[in-house]
């Protein structure tokens, strides 16, 4: 007998062990949802086998697909059985020893950080099976994979270890048996189980049986007329099909008839799924053909920038007798994708117009993903841009570009923006001072994708996009608000100071010049016209796409006390030997870098110069 045919004991992945401790302490506010999760898993297993059997007749089940529940009131157990795809030894290790590809460490940290929303969190991270340990002191899984002869018993008490050993099972499929804790014995009673199935699993596509009785309608919800479906039914189907615990933010149920028939039932979640920004950018919309499940990761069904969608798409006009790979190149699927995408964008536009406060919540969750379409989908770029929302220095609410243009000042030609990593920090940037002084609104772009779509879209409604951290300020032609004063301060000659700073800093800066954008701060750094914007340079460096950026321009505020005093000193007799002026040049450059969130180029030298200047100030 080989080693793999003997009983083996394994430790859970570290984070799973932590998770089980949380689950055992009643992570869910409503423990009965454990049954929904296990029935949903059983349904998925049947779906997978039904698809696999299309191309391999030896895998077809010996009887119709069904999910069977069995209660042993005396032993206080509940078994959930299916005749689906089943699992082998490797599958058990991968799926029941880890939280599958969901960033387990981050999940645990999220649980610790957000005690008030634990039910929503567990749904975001795809860990539904482990909810069984809320009610069970031990869980046994007997399973046999379709097409294989070996059966396996997986068992655990949720205390940190699980075992796998050979067993017997006559047919393919899986049986999950829960041995209830004393405080969960209510779940070993017929009326309780019937109620749970009716509440949560009414529209599972396969019969859910208790003995000989079928407890659900076993009907695909998306095939029913929308007028016959209640909001509660939509919500429970969303939770069931998506393994989610929130309510959908928006429901889109559409039937398209014509040259290419298809039905879609799509949901926008009300909370952000954990995997939204994982590199794979996977779709979670299930594709069916004539109610036969095909795939949940068909790359040509939903564009990556709409990957937050959940739900199903069903078409009777796609072919069943092809592989998933061939299906992904089917031109019919491309047409369905285009149709669905346009419909979703239309629905989002309606929501943005009719319920702007609700739409702000949507945008906070999914706006960064949606904006990826500005880079990837040239054909629909204008429609996507129309529903984009941006933080700005305006009223504090998100704004559309159309509304921004309406509020532009007399003489303003460009749509001004500043890009960085945090909108709140951007709002405090010294680069904004001159624009605020004239009442000019500036967009605050804080998503990584912003810099990249701006390489593809250079204007909106005839107005060019212009970064306020690059080039000249372009404020002279803009008329200030009546409430804003436009008194010109007395000109200060900075030529000697600029010459001294240039001589001291050398190639560390591209240029030094007076600023028209600063009103309160003494200095700032900008990219010169034609050079890469400051934030884009920072992003490319971080991702190893750029080793060294171009030197930047140091701008001086000619009306700031420090600058005027330094200008007076620079007009003195012995500028070349003025150590204070030299130290000040470096300190001003470092100050400008620090304001942008960067470190001084030479921290020890910065500290030494700061100490020297402070000592001279106190000595005078």
C-alpha positions as CSV (number, residue, x, y, z in Angstrom):
1,X,0.0,0.0,0.0
2,X,1.4,3.4,-0.9
3,X,1.8,6.2,1.5
4,X,-1.0,8.2,-0.1
5,X,-3.5,5.4,0.6
6,X,-2.9,5.6,4.4
7,X,-4.5,8.1,6.7
8,X,-2.6,11.4,6.6
9,X,-2.8,14.4,9.0
10,X,-2.2,17.9,7.8
11,X,-2.1,21.4,9.4
12,X,-4.3,24.0,8.0
13,X,-2.7,27.0,6.3
14,X,-1.8,29.4,9.2
15,X,-4.5,31.9,8.2
16,X,-7.1,29.3,7.9
17,X,-6.4,28.3,11.5
18,X,-6.9,31.8,12.6
19,X,-10.1,32.1,10.5
20,X,-11.6,29.0,12.0
21,X,-11.1,30.5,15.5
22,X,-13.1,33.5,14.4
23,X,-15.7,31.4,12.7
24,X,-16.1,29.1,15.7
25,X,-16.8,32.2,17.7
26,X,-19.8,33.0,15.5
27,X,-18.4,35.2,12.8
28,X,-21.9,35.4,11.2
29,X,-24.6,37.2,12.9
30,X,-27.0,34.6,11.4
31,X,-25.6,31.1,11.6
32,X,-28.1,29.4,9.4
33,X,-26.3,30.7,6.2
34,X,-23.9,27.8,6.6
35,X,-26.5,25.6,4.8
36,X,-26.8,28.1,1.9
37,X,-23.0,27.9,1.4
38,X,-22.9,24.1,1.4
39,X,-25.9,23.7,-0.9
40,X,-24.4,26.3,-3.2
41,X,-21.1,24.4,-3.3
42,X,-23.0,21.2,-4.1
43,X,-24.8,23.0,-7.0
44,X,-21.5,24.2,-8.3
45,X,-20.2,20.6,-8.3
46,X,-23.2,19.4,-10.3
47,X,-22.7,22.3,-12.8
48,X,-19.1,21.4,-13.3
49,X,-19.8,17.7,-14.0
50,X,-22.7,18.6,-16.4
51,X,-20.2,20.6,-18.4
52,X,-17.5,18.0,-18.3
53,X,-19.9,15.3,-19.4
54,X,-20.6,17.2,-22.6
55,X,-17.2,16.2,-24.0
56,X,-16.7,12.9,-22.1
57,X,-19.7,10.7,-21.9
58,X,-18.0,8.4,-19.4
59,X,-18.4,11.1,-16.8
60,X,-22.2,11.4,-17.1
61,X,-24.0,10.7,-13.8
62,X,-26.0,7.5,-13.4
63,X,-29.0,9.5,-12.3
64,X,-30.3,13.0,-12.6
65,X,-28.4,15.7,-10.7
66,X,-29.7,16.4,-7.3
67,X,-28.7,17.6,-3.8
68,X,-29.9,15.4,-1.0
69,X,-30.2,16.3,2.7
70,X,-30.3,13.8,5.4
71,X,-31.0,14.5,9.1
72,X,-30.2,12.2,11.9
73,X,-32.0,13.7,14.9
74,X,-30.6,11.2,17.3
75,X,-27.0,11.6,16.3
76,X,-27.5,15.4,15.8
77,X,-26.0,15.3,12.3
78,X,-26.9,16.8,8.9
79,X,-25.5,15.5,5.6
80,X,-25.5,17.4,2.3
81,X,-24.9,15.1,-0.7
82,X,-24.5,15.7,-4.4
83,X,-23.7,13.6,-7.4
84,X,-21.5,16.3,-9.0
85,X,-17.8,16.4,-10.0
86,X,-16.4,15.3,-6.7
87,X,-12.8,15.7,-5.5
88,X,-9.6,13.6,-5.4
89,X,-6.7,13.7,-2.9
90,X,-5.1,16.8,-4.5
91,X,-8.4,18.7,-4.8
92,X,-9.0,18.2,-1.0
93,X,-5.6,19.5,-0.2
94,X,-6.0,22.6,-2.4
95,X,-9.6,23.5,-1.6
96,X,-10.2,22.4,2.0
97,X,-6.8,23.2,3.5
98,X,-6.5,26.8,2.3
99,X,-8.7,29.7,1.5
100,X,-8.6,29.4,-2.3
101,X,-6.6,32.2,-3.8
102,X,-8.2,34.9,-1.8
103,X,-5.3,36.6,0.0
104,X,-5.7,35.0,3.4
105,X,-3.4,37.2,5.3
106,X,-5.1,40.3,4.1
107,X,-8.5,38.7,5.0
108,X,-7.5,38.2,8.6
109,X,-6.2,41.7,8.8
110,X,-9.5,43.0,7.4
111,X,-11.4,41.0,10.1
112,X,-9.3,42.5,12.8
113,X,-9.7,46.0,11.5
114,X,-13.4,46.0,10.9
115,X,-15.4,44.2,13.6
116,X,-18.7,45.8,12.6
117,X,-18.9,44.2,9.1
118,X,-17.7,40.6,9.5
119,X,-20.6,39.0,7.7
120,X,-19.8,41.0,4.6
121,X,-16.1,40.3,4.8
122,X,-16.4,36.6,4.8
123,X,-18.4,36.7,1.6
124,X,-15.8,38.9,0.0
125,X,-13.1,36.4,0.5
126,X,-14.7,33.2,-0.7
127,X,-14.5,31.2,2.5
128,X,-18.1,29.9,2.7
129,X,-17.2,26.2,3.4
130,X,-15.6,27.1,6.7
131,X,-18.9,28.6,7.9
132,X,-19.8,24.9,8.7
133,X,-17.6,25.2,11.8
134,X,-19.9,27.8,13.3
135,X,-22.4,25.0,14.0
136,X,-20.3,21.8,13.8
137,X,-17.8,20.3,16.2
138,X,-16.6,18.1,13.4
139,X,-17.0,18.1,9.7
140,X,-16.6,14.9,7.5
141,X,-16.3,15.1,3.8
142,X,-16.6,11.8,1.8
143,X,-15.9,12.4,-1.9
144,X,-15.1,10.6,-5.1
145,X,-14.1,12.4,-8.3
146,X,-15.9,11.6,-11.5
147,X,-13.9,9.3,-13.7
148,X,-11.8,8.0,-10.8
149,X,-12.2,4.9,-8.6
150,X,-10.7,6.1,-5.3
151,X,-12.8,7.8,-2.7
152,X,-11.5,9.9,0.2
153,X,-12.6,11.0,3.7
154,X,-11.6,14.5,4.8
155,X,-12.2,15.2,8.4
156,X,-11.5,18.0,10.9
157,X,-12.7,19.5,14.1
158,X,-11.6,22.9,13.0
159,X,-8.9,23.1,15.7
160,X,-5.9,23.4,13.4
161,X,-5.6,20.0,11.7
162,X,-7.4,17.9,9.2
163,X,-7.0,14.3,8.0
164,X,-7.4,12.6,4.6
165,X,-7.7,8.8,4.3
166,X,-9.1,6.3,1.8
167,X,-12.7,5.3,2.1
168,X,-15.5,3.8,0.0
169,X,-18.2,5.6,-2.1
170,X,-20.3,3.8,-4.7
171,X,-20.6,6.8,-7.1
172,X,-19.0,10.1,-7.9
173,X,-19.9,13.2,-5.8
174,X,-19.5,14.6,-2.3
175,X,-21.2,14.2,1.0
176,X,-20.6,16.8,3.7
177,X,-21.6,15.6,7.2
178,X,-21.9,18.1,10.1
179,X,-21.7,16.9,13.7
180,X,-23.5,19.7,15.5
181,X,-22.4,21.5,18.5
182,X,-24.8,21.4,21.5
183,X,-25.9,25.0,20.9
184,X,-26.7,24.2,17.2
185,X,-28.9,21.1,17.6
186,X,-31.8,23.1,16.2
187,X,-30.3,22.5,12.7
188,X,-31.0,18.7,13.1
189,X,-34.7,19.4,12.9
190,X,-36.8,19.0,9.7
191,X,-38.8,22.3,10.0
192,X,-35.7,24.4,10.5
193,X,-33.9,22.9,7.5
194,X,-37.0,23.3,5.3
195,X,-37.3,27.0,6.3
196,X,-33.6,27.6,5.5
197,X,-33.8,26.0,2.1
198,X,-37.0,27.9,1.3
199,X,-35.4,31.2,2.4
200,X,-31.9,30.9,0.8
201,X,-31.9,28.1,-1.8
202,X,-35.3,28.4,-3.6
203,X,-33.8,29.0,-7.0
204,X,-30.9,26.5,-7.0
205,X,-31.0,25.0,-10.5
206,X,-31.0,21.4,-9.1
207,X,-33.6,19.7,-6.9
208,X,-32.7,20.0,-3.2
209,X,-34.3,16.9,-1.6
210,X,-35.1,16.0,2.0
211,X,-36.0,12.3,1.8
212,X,-38.3,12.0,-1.3
213,X,-39.5,15.6,-1.1
214,X,-38.1,18.4,-3.2
215,X,-37.8,21.6,-1.1
216,X,-37.1,24.1,-3.9
217,X,-38.6,25.0,-7.3
218,X,-35.3,24.0,-9.0
219,X,-35.8,26.7,-11.7
220,X,-33.3,29.0,-13.1
221,X,-34.4,32.4,-11.8
222,X,-33.1,34.3,-14.9
223,X,-35.6,32.4,-17.1
224,X,-38.6,33.9,-15.3
225,X,-40.3,37.2,-16.3
226,X,-38.9,40.1,-14.3
227,X,-42.5,41.0,-13.1
228,X,-42.7,37.7,-11.4
229,X,-39.5,38.1,-9.3
230,X,-39.4,40.0,-6.1
231,X,-36.5,42.1,-4.7
232,X,-35.9,39.5,-2.0
233,X,-35.7,36.7,-4.6
234,X,-33.2,38.7,-6.6
235,X,-31.1,39.4,-3.4
236,X,-31.1,35.7,-2.3
237,X,-30.2,34.5,-5.8
238,X,-27.3,37.1,-5.9
239,X,-26.1,35.8,-2.5
240,X,-26.4,32.2,-3.5
241,X,-24.8,32.4,-6.9
242,X,-22.0,34.8,-5.8
243,X,-21.3,33.4,-2.4
244,X,-21.9,37.0,-1.2
245,X,-23.4,38.3,2.0
246,X,-24.3,41.9,1.1
247,X,-27.3,43.0,-0.9
248,X,-26.8,44.0,-4.5
249,X,-26.4,47.7,-5.2
250,X,-28.1,47.3,-8.5
251,X,-29.9,44.5,-10.4
252,X,-29.9,44.3,-14.3
253,X,-32.2,41.6,-15.7
254,X,-32.4,41.7,-19.5
255,X,-33.5,39.4,-22.3
256,X,-32.3,40.1,-25.8
257,X,-34.1,38.5,-28.7
258,X,-33.1,38.7,-32.4
259,X,-30.2,37.4,-34.4
260,X,-28.4,36.5,-31.2
261,X,-30.6,35.6,-28.3
262,X,-29.3,35.8,-24.7
263,X,-30.5,36.5,-21.2
264,X,-28.4,38.2,-18.5
265,X,-29.1,38.6,-14.8
266,X,-26.3,40.8,-13.5
267,X,-25.7,42.3,-10.1
268,X,-23.5,45.2,-8.9
269,X,-22.3,44.4,-5.4
270,X,-22.8,47.0,-2.7
271,X,-19.3,46.3,-1.2
272,X,-16.0,45.8,-2.9
273,X,-14.9,42.2,-3.4
274,X,-11.4,41.5,-2.1
275,X,-10.0,40.2,-5.4
276,X,-11.1,43.3,-7.4
277,X,-7.5,44.4,-7.9
278,X,-5.7,41.1,-8.0
279,X,-3.5,40.8,-11.1
280,X,-5.7,38.1,-12.8
281,X,-8.6,40.5,-13.0
282,X,-11.0,37.5,-13.3
283,X,-14.6,37.7,-14.3
284,X,-17.2,36.3,-11.9
285,X,-20.2,36.2,-14.2
286,X,-21.2,32.6,-15.0
287,X,-21.8,31.7,-18.6
288,X,-24.6,29.2,-19.4
289,X,-25.7,27.7,-22.7
290,X,-29.3,26.6,-22.6
291,X,-29.0,26.6,-18.8
292,X,-25.9,24.4,-18.9
293,X,-23.1,25.9,-16.9
294,X,-20.0,26.5,-19.0
295,X,-17.6,28.7,-17.1
296,X,-17.2,31.5,-14.6
297,X,-14.0,32.8,-16.0
298,X,-14.7,33.2,-19.7
299,X,-12.4,36.1,-20.6
300,X,-14.5,37.2,-23.6
301,X,-17.8,37.5,-21.8
302,X,-17.3,40.5,-19.5
303,X,-14.5,43.1,-20.0
304,X,-12.0,43.2,-17.2
305,X,-13.0,46.7,-16.2
306,X,-16.5,45.4,-15.4
307,X,-15.1,42.5,-13.3
308,X,-17.0,43.6,-10.2
309,X,-20.2,42.3,-11.8
310,X,-21.8,39.1,-10.5
311,X,-24.5,37.0,-12.0
312,X,-25.2,34.9,-15.1
313,X,-25.5,35.1,-18.9
314,X,-27.4,32.4,-20.7
315,X,-27.6,32.0,-24.5
316,X,-29.2,29.3,-26.6
317,X,-27.3,30.5,-29.7
318,X,-23.8,29.4,-28.5
319,X,-22.5,25.9,-29.3
320,X,-22.2,23.4,-26.5
321,X,-19.9,20.9,-28.3
322,X,-16.8,23.0,-28.1
323,X,-14.0,23.5,-25.6
324,X,-13.9,26.5,-23.3
325,X,-10.8,27.7,-25.3
326,X,-12.7,27.6,-28.6
327,X,-15.7,29.3,-27.0
328,X,-13.5,32.2,-26.1
329,X,-12.8,32.9,-29.8
330,X,-16.4,32.5,-30.9
331,X,-17.5,35.8,-32.6
332,X,-21.0,35.3,-31.2
333,X,-19.7,35.6,-27.7
334,X,-17.9,38.8,-28.7
335,X,-21.3,40.3,-29.8
336,X,-22.9,39.2,-26.6
337,X,-20.0,40.9,-24.7
338,X,-20.5,44.1,-26.6
339,X,-24.3,44.1,-26.1
340,X,-24.0,43.5,-22.3
341,X,-21.2,46.1,-21.9
342,X,-23.3,48.8,-23.6
343,X,-26.3,47.9,-21.5
344,X,-24.3,48.0,-18.2
345,X,-22.8,51.4,-19.1
346,X,-26.3,52.7,-20.0
347,X,-27.7,51.5,-16.6
348,X,-24.8,53.1,-14.8
349,X,-25.4,56.4,-16.6
350,X,-29.1,56.3,-15.5
351,X,-28.1,55.7,-11.9
352,X,-25.5,58.5,-12.0
353,X,-28.2,60.9,-13.2
354,X,-31.1,59.8,-11.0
355,X,-29.4,58.9,-7.8
356,X,-26.1,60.8,-7.6
357,X,-25.5,60.1,-3.9
358,X,-26.0,56.3,-4.4
359,X,-23.7,56.5,-7.5
360,X,-21.0,58.1,-5.4
361,X,-21.0,54.9,-3.2
362,X,-20.7,52.8,-6.3
363,X,-17.9,55.0,-7.6
364,X,-16.0,54.7,-4.3
365,X,-16.0,50.9,-4.7
366,X,-15.6,50.4,-8.4
367,X,-14.6,53.6,-10.1
368,X,-10.9,52.7,-10.2
369,X,-11.7,49.5,-12.0
370,X,-14.2,51.1,-14.4
371,X,-11.6,53.7,-15.4
372,X,-9.4,50.9,-16.8
373,X,-11.8,50.8,-19.7
374,X,-10.6,54.3,-20.7
375,X,-7.3,52.6,-21.6
376,X,-8.6,49.2,-22.8
377,X,-11.8,49.9,-24.7
378,X,-11.3,52.6,-27.3
379,X,-14.7,52.0,-28.9
380,X,-16.6,52.8,-25.7
381,X,-14.1,55.3,-24.3
382,X,-16.5,58.3,-24.6
383,X,-19.3,56.5,-22.9
384,X,-17.1,55.4,-20.0
385,X,-15.7,58.9,-19.6
386,X,-19.2,60.3,-19.4
387,X,-20.0,58.2,-16.3
388,X,-16.6,58.8,-14.6
389,X,-16.6,60.9,-11.4
390,X,-13.7,62.8,-9.9
391,X,-12.8,64.4,-6.6
392,X,-11.9,68.1,-7.0
393,X,-11.2,71.3,-5.1
394,X,-14.8,72.3,-5.7
395,X,-17.7,71.6,-3.5
396,X,-16.4,68.5,-1.9
397,X,-18.7,66.2,-3.9
398,X,-17.6,64.1,-6.8
399,X,-18.0,65.8,-10.2
400,X,-18.4,64.7,-13.8
401,X,-16.3,66.3,-16.5
402,X,-19.4,67.8,-18.0
403,X,-20.3,69.6,-14.8
404,X,-16.6,70.7,-14.4
405,X,-16.7,72.3,-17.8
406,X,-19.9,74.2,-16.9
407,X,-18.1,75.7,-13.9
408,X,-15.0,76.8,-15.7
409,X,-13.9,80.4,-15.2
410,X,-13.9,83.1,-17.8
411,X,-10.6,82.8,-19.8
412,X,-10.0,79.2,-18.6
413,X,-9.3,76.9,-21.5
414,X,-7.8,73.7,-19.8
415,X,-9.2,71.2,-17.4
416,X,-6.7,71.3,-14.6
417,X,-5.7,68.3,-12.6
418,X,-3.2,67.1,-10.1
419,X,-2.3,63.4,-9.8
420,X,-1.0,61.5,-6.8
421,X,-1.9,58.6,-4.4
422,X,-4.2,60.3,-1.9
423,X,-6.9,62.8,-2.8
424,X,-6.9,64.2,0.7
425,X,-3.1,64.9,0.6
426,X,-3.4,66.2,-3.0
427,X,-5.9,68.8,-1.7
428,X,-3.2,70.2,0.5
429,X,-0.5,70.5,-2.2
430,X,1.2,73.9,-2.6
431,X,0.7,73.6,-6.4
432,X,-3.0,74.4,-5.8
433,X,-2.4,77.7,-4.1
434,X,-2.6,80.0,-7.2
435,X,-5.6,78.1,-8.6
436,X,-7.5,78.4,-5.3
437,X,-6.6,82.1,-5.2
438,X,-8.5,82.6,-8.5
439,X,-11.3,80.2,-7.6
440,X,-10.2,77.7,-10.4
441,X,-11.3,74.2,-9.8
442,X,-8.7,71.4,-10.0
443,X,-9.4,67.7,-10.3
444,X,-7.7,65.5,-7.7
445,X,-6.7,62.2,-9.4
446,X,-5.6,59.6,-7.0
447,X,-6.1,56.2,-8.8
448,X,-3.0,54.6,-10.4
449,X,-4.9,54.2,-13.6
450,X,-5.4,57.9,-14.0
451,X,-2.0,58.7,-15.3
452,X,-2.4,56.0,-18.0
453,X,-5.8,56.9,-19.3
454,X,-4.5,60.5,-19.6
455,X,-2.0,59.2,-22.1
456,X,-5.0,58.1,-24.3
457,X,-7.4,60.9,-23.7
458,X,-6.0,64.4,-24.0
459,X,-9.1,66.5,-24.1
460,X,-12.8,66.6,-23.2
461,X,-15.4,68.7,-25.0
462,X,-12.6,70.6,-26.7
463,X,-10.8,71.4,-23.5
464,X,-7.3,69.9,-23.0
465,X,-6.3,68.2,-19.8
466,X,-3.4,70.0,-18.1
467,X,-1.4,68.9,-15.0
468,X,-0.7,71.7,-12.6
469,X,2.6,70.0,-11.7
470,X,4.0,70.4,-15.2
471,X,4.8,73.5,-17.2
472,X,3.6,77.1,-16.6
473,X,0.6,77.8,-14.4
474,X,-1.5,79.4,-17.2
475,X,-3.3,81.6,-14.8
476,X,-2.8,85.1,-16.3
477,X,-5.7,84.9,-18.7
478,X,-8.2,83.5,-16.1
479,X,-10.5,86.0,-14.5
480,X,-10.8,85.7,-10.8
481,X,-14.0,85.5,-8.9
482,X,-15.4,88.8,-7.8
483,X,-14.8,87.8,-4.2
484,X,-11.1,87.1,-5.0
485,X,-8.7,90.0,-4.9
486,X,-6.4,90.5,-7.9
487,X,-4.1,93.1,-6.4
488,X,-0.6,92.6,-7.8
489,X,2.0,92.5,-5.1
490,X,5.1,94.6,-5.4
491,X,7.6,92.9,-7.7
492,X,10.7,91.5,-6.1
493,X,13.8,91.0,-8.1
494,X,14.8,87.3,-7.7
495,X,17.5,87.3,-10.4
496,X,20.5,87.3,-8.1
497,X,18.9,84.6,-5.8
498,X,18.0,82.4,-8.8
499,X,21.6,82.7,-10.0
500,X,23.0,81.7,-6.6
501,X,20.6,78.8,-6.2
502,X,21.4,77.5,-9.7
503,X,25.1,77.7,-9.1
504,X,24.8,75.8,-5.8
505,X,22.3,73.1,-6.9
506,X,23.8,72.5,-10.4
507,X,22.3,69.6,-12.2
508,X,20.1,68.7,-9.3
509,X,17.4,71.0,-10.8
510,X,16.6,71.7,-14.4
511,X,15.8,75.3,-13.8
512,X,15.0,77.8,-11.0
513,X,12.3,80.4,-11.7
514,X,9.7,82.6,-10.1
515,X,6.3,81.0,-9.5
516,X,2.8,82.2,-10.4
517,X,1.1,79.2,-8.8
518,X,2.4,79.7,-5.2
519,X,0.7,82.1,-2.7
520,X,1.5,80.6,0.7
521,X,4.4,78.2,0.3
522,X,8.0,79.3,-0.4
523,X,8.8,76.6,-3.1
524,X,7.6,73.7,-5.2
525,X,8.9,71.4,-7.8
526,X,7.3,70.9,-11.2
527,X,8.0,69.0,-14.4
528,X,9.0,71.2,-17.3
529,X,6.9,71.4,-20.4
530,X,7.6,68.3,-22.5
531,X,8.9,66.3,-19.5
532,X,7.0,63.4,-17.8
533,X,4.5,64.4,-15.2
534,X,5.7,64.1,-11.6
535,X,3.3,61.4,-10.5
536,X,3.7,59.3,-13.6
537,X,7.5,59.3,-13.1
538,X,7.0,58.2,-9.5
539,X,4.7,55.3,-10.6
540,X,7.1,54.1,-13.3
541,X,10.1,54.2,-10.9
542,X,8.1,52.2,-8.3
543,X,7.4,49.4,-10.8
544,X,10.9,49.3,-12.2
545,X,9.9,50.8,-15.6
546,X,12.1,53.9,-15.1
547,X,15.5,54.2,-13.5
548,X,16.1,57.9,-13.5
549,X,13.7,60.8,-14.2
550,X,14.5,64.2,-15.6
551,X,15.6,66.9,-13.1
552,X,12.7,69.1,-12.2
553,X,12.1,72.9,-12.1
554,X,12.3,74.6,-8.7
555,X,9.8,77.4,-8.5
556,X,10.2,80.2,-5.9
557,X,7.3,82.3,-4.4
558,X,8.5,85.8,-4.9
559,X,6.1,87.1,-2.2
560,X,7.1,84.7,0.6
561,X,9.0,86.1,3.5
562,X,11.8,83.5,3.3
563,X,12.3,84.1,-0.4
564,X,12.4,87.9,-0.1
565,X,14.9,87.8,2.7
566,X,17.1,85.4,0.8
567,X,16.8,87.7,-2.3
568,X,18.0,90.6,-0.2
569,X,21.0,88.5,1.0
570,X,21.7,87.4,-2.6
571,X,22.1,91.0,-3.6
572,X,24.9,91.4,-0.9
573,X,28.6,91.8,-1.6
574,X,30.0,88.3,-1.1
575,X,27.4,85.8,-2.4
576,X,29.9,83.2,-3.5
577,X,31.2,82.8,0.0
578,X,27.8,82.9,1.8
579,X,27.4,79.5,3.4
580,X,24.0,80.3,4.7
581,X,22.7,81.0,1.2
582,X,24.2,77.7,0.0
583,X,22.6,75.8,2.8
584,X,19.3,77.5,2.1
585,X,19.4,76.4,-1.5
586,X,19.6,72.8,-0.5
587,X,17.0,73.1,2.2
588,X,14.5,74.7,-0.2
589,X,15.0,71.8,-2.6
590,X,14.5,69.3,0.2
591,X,11.5,71.1,1.5
592,X,9.9,70.9,-2.0
593,X,10.6,67.2,-2.1
594,X,9.2,66.6,1.4
595,X,6.0,68.3,0.6
596,X,5.5,65.9,-2.3
597,X,6.0,62.9,0.0
598,X,9.6,62.2,-1.1
599,X,12.7,62.0,1.1
600,X,15.6,64.5,1.0
601,X,18.2,63.4,-1.4
602,X,20.8,63.3,1.4
603,X,19.1,63.0,4.8
604,X,22.3,63.4,6.9
605,X,23.2,66.5,5.0
606,X,19.7,67.8,5.3
607,X,19.8,67.4,9.1
608,X,23.2,69.0,9.3
609,X,22.1,72.1,7.3
610,X,18.9,72.4,9.3
611,X,20.9,72.4,12.5
612,X,23.3,75.0,11.2
613,X,20.5,77.3,10.0
614,X,18.7,77.0,13.3
615,X,21.8,77.7,15.3
616,X,22.5,80.9,13.3
617,X,18.9,81.9,13.8
618,X,19.0,81.6,17.5
619,X,22.4,83.2,17.7
620,X,21.3,86.3,15.9
